[in-house]
Amino acid sequence: MTKSPLQFRHNGKDTAVFVEGGENLLSALRGETGDTTLKYGCGQGSCGACTVLIDGEIHLSCMTLAETCAGKSVETLDGLADGPNLHPLQTAFMENFSAQCGFCTSGMLMAAKALLDRNPSPTRDDVIEAIGGNVCRCTGYEPIINAILDAAGRRSDFIAQRR
């Protein structure tokens, strides 16, 4: 197969890679950019481990054709922290013991980021709905929900630090 050029923003940086026709975004990001923070889980869009944000909206990278991201902004867990400064979600996940095996964590964090970007003060029900497309087999979800609610309270401090 012939590879085609693909230009997009990956975690805030202009990026150009070559992708196979029909290649999914998960494969392109992992193989062409080296971003292994998104995980291959089910490969059929039901687990959420590969969740990314495309122009701020949740997408399952295993079900998204890479070429559809031309000219768009793609965010992954790799771009969540600001250098050594963890995002409030990452800090809250650590402090609330929200990751056991860690396989779902990147997808959960990206789903949570999308929620907090559009609703900085979510209710518990908002959080449950936002992570509904992500499967966790370890935590029982309670620590994850608590971490997201905790991060919502820290977010304003983080935004002020980045300015």
C-alpha angles and dihedrals in degrees: 000000000000120000121226129204118256123192121191142132113269113193092335097314127106106247133188123190139156117245135185117247107267094016114147122236092244092060093043094050095046096041104033103032099027091234102150096166091099113072134220105231119152101348090218105078101260107103106048095220090126096050115149134168117244111191087341096307126112116254132170104235093205089062098039121090109231093224091061088068095066108136093003134116116249119192125193135172088270089071098044099090123063100230107291092350110095120219112252089250092057092048092047092049090054095045094046094047089238097157125064109158089005097217095120095037100094092050092045092050093050092048089049092049091053089051095049092045091059098030115026093182106045126176122231089259090052090054093048090051093046094054094039092109094055123085121211119182098184117043105045086233096262096103090046093052091047092049093052092049089047092050091051087065093050099045098088090056091052094049090051090052093053093056 
